[in-house]
Amino acid sequence: MTRTPSRRTALRGLVGASAVVVGFDPFTRSWAVTDSGRTLSGVPRLDGTLLTDDASLTADADDFGHIVHRRPAAVLRPGSVRDVVAMVRFCNLHGLRVAPRGQGHGTNGQAQVEGGLIIETEPLAAIGPVQVDSSRVTVGAGAKWSDVAKATLAHGLTPPVFTDYLELSVGGTLSVGGLGGQTHRHGAQVDNVLELEVVTGAGELLRCSPTRHPDLFHAVLAGLGQCAVIVAATLRLVRAPETVRHYLLPYADLGTFLDDQRLLATEGRFAYLEGQVGADTAGAFDQFTIEAVAYGPPVGDAPDDATLLRGLRHTASGVQITDLGYYDFLDRLAPSVAALKEAGLWAYAHPWLNLLLPGRSTADLAATLLDALTPADLGPGVVLLYPLLHERLHTPLLRMPDDPVPYLFAVLRTTPPEDTATVQRLLSANRSAYDTVGAAGGTQYPVGSIPFRHADWRRHFGPVWKRFAEARRTYDPKGILVPGQGIF
């Protein structure tokens, strides 16, 4: 746990280690400070609000992981993109650290900053007109995917890829990658971005795309916030289905489960493909389920069960088939999340493990990792295991194993936050699992809680590290952005 400084110490951190706060003028919204006998210009007039109250600082010194607690000096709730530009320029001038925060769904302090500035992107949630002819929409970084889906579905369109939980911000998932059940067909969410509007670490407001500032574009997507703050994104859209047919196919054997998943991914038989692993009554994780979806009209023909399930080796007696509306399927986790919140489990610690396994070694690696897992260490969480297609993934900083069919392996643990010994043990277990997978050519999907150092990040980014570091020096020369990742 990180020790929390006093409010006075944190406030001093905002304006410089040697600064003395003289006062705050609510009319000009600027700090009057002195630093080594000189007066520093304060925060400019803002359209939004700069907060230093205890409740705001405490809230943003936490995240969904409930493991790391780094207390900022101030929180910006911007009233406009201009506010983000102004405050990043102010922090760049004084060498102060900055981190954007969407829905706070990090699990290891990724969007926290000790004694610096948190920029809450939630107010930047505007969803522009859906451009039906060109199948695109521009949305603010703070927009939630649930709201984007509703806005585009009104025009018969949809983003092609969603993560399983819709209440995440667009800026947040694009900073990481955005993997989901449609990735084997359409790539990650970052692979479906047409343009970005960003504020660099130097305080420049820029638009970037594959043809306009391409070095910046490719350094921001899955770039973990190291070069710029995303303030808006233009997303590719596709025709939306009206209904889905949802299949749950049980398996009792890991190898058969993985082989059938690989077949379905490479054939593209289903529009959505994931998989889950559960424990039996003795606590062994040897129960496997393929989760697959076929889209109904107006995208494709009505699903044909016999054709879709032909040749698969699941346990036929346990198959579950359900027809749902498209949005109801996308938002299917909402009741479970509400139940977790009602039970207080949403506030538990989440030392998550998210790994990407090379397909050629997935059977052996998954067996090893599952043998070491106990129901107590998982808690009321879930284990995911499903294939991706490397040929669909084009974003350089979204690091994938060198294999045509990598697999996402995620242990979404939940444990009481006050049991710090267990939390630390699970973090160590995460690191051990990563080392095992890394030795076989795997990588991590960096939304989880794996203790990582600078040298680990250099290995993680491997052949793209040099370009990433060059972009960092170009667009954030003072290195003020998102220190919680620990990359630079």
PyMOL commands that set and color helices and strands:
alter all, ss='L'
color gray80, all
select helices_A, chain A and resi 7-15+54-59+81-94+145-153+170-176+183-186+189-192+214-220+254-267+305-309+316-318+326-330+334-342+345-347+359-371+375-378+390-392+420-439+454-475+483-485
alter helices_A, ss='H'
color red, helices_A
select strands_A, chain A and resi 19-25+30-35+38-40+49-51+74-77+98-101+117-120+136-140+157-158+193-200+205-208+228-236+238-239+243-251+272-278+287-295+320-325+353-357+382-387+407-412+443-444
alter strands_A, ss='S'
color yellow, strands_A
deselect
rebuild
show_as cartoon
